[in-house]
Structure formats: C-alpha cells, structure tokens
Amino acid sequence: MSQQEQLLDEARLIVQRLEKVSADSIWARRSSGHRGALLKWIEKGEVFAAEGREFDLDELNHLEAMVLTGFQYLEKAARERFP
C-alpha cells in the first residue's frame, strides 16, 4: 500500500469518526470545516487513482498534516466526553 493510499484510508476513518462526535461538543463545531477539507482531499485522491496519478510530495505532506490534525480533534473530543 502506498503512502497516499494509507493517508487516504486514515482520512476516511477520521471523517467517519468526526461525523459521530456529539453535536453538543465544541469539537464537533471546530472540526466541521476540517472534515469538509478532508472530504475534498479524499475526492481528489480518488480522481488521481482513477487516472493512475499520485500526489506530489507537497500534497502528501499537506494531507499528512491534515490527518494528524484530524486525529488531534478526535482525541480532544474523546477527552471532553470522557474526562
């Protein structure tokens, strides 16, 4: 599995998990824009895969940073729910 595929799989996981964060959570509101941005990257990755293309290094680095930020949002939402 390429780094691009792994990051896109992680992004999908994060999007699914962020959708389940309680609407009452401050982190649900803060992460909603981030979730939308991840969805755009996932779509871009699917288009690239269909065309047989790969992200360049800058795009991979950006996606990796977004994935890490998504995990941080999930962690903060979990800490809010289970202090």
Stockholm file with secondary structure:
# STOCKHOLM 1.0

chainA/1-83         MSQQEQLLDEARLIVQRLEKVSADSIWARRSSGHRGALLKWIEKGEVFAAEGREFDLDELNHLEAMVLTGFQYLEKAARERFP
#=GR chainA/1-83 SS CCHHHHHHHHHHHHHHHHHTSCTTSHHHHHHHHHHHHHHHHHHHHHHHHHHTCCCCHHHHHHHHHHHHHHHHHHHHHHHHHCC
#=GC SS_cons        CCHHHHHHHHHHHHHHHHHTSCTTSHHHHHHHHHHHHHHHHHHHHHHHHHHTCCCCHHHHHHHHHHHHHHHHHHHHHHHHHCC
//
